[in-house]
Amino acid sequence: LPPTPIHTHITSTMGDVAKGEKIFKQRCLQCHTTEKGGAHKTGPNLNGLFGRQTGQAAGYTYSEANLKKGITWDETTLFQYLLNPKKYIPGTKMVFAGLKKEKERNDLIAFLKQATA
């Protein structure tokens, strides 16, 4: 059998915003907010996430690992991160196990692009 391709770049046009919102409410809202000026919870407010470097939401105390990762959040980095946060940023405080299904990650990213802009 040929090897299964590893998809590393996904665009928001491939995700369903409504389904992504449902995933966010079920899996992310407990720890994160998205609105401008929203409070930090267990995790940081995600407003302005796209184009921001790891560990840079003002007023949130990040893990050393997150501060030092030094990547910029976009569709590609989020797609990889959301598969397995602890593998992507070893030492992160985020306890979320990840979303194994590509479709769910695409939907969540589509929602986040809209909700955090």
Secondary structure by P-SEA (a helix, b strand, c coil): ccccccccccccccccaaaaaaaaaaccccccccccccccccccccccccccccccccccccccccccccccccaaaaaaaaaccccccccccccccccccaaaaaaaaaaaaaaac
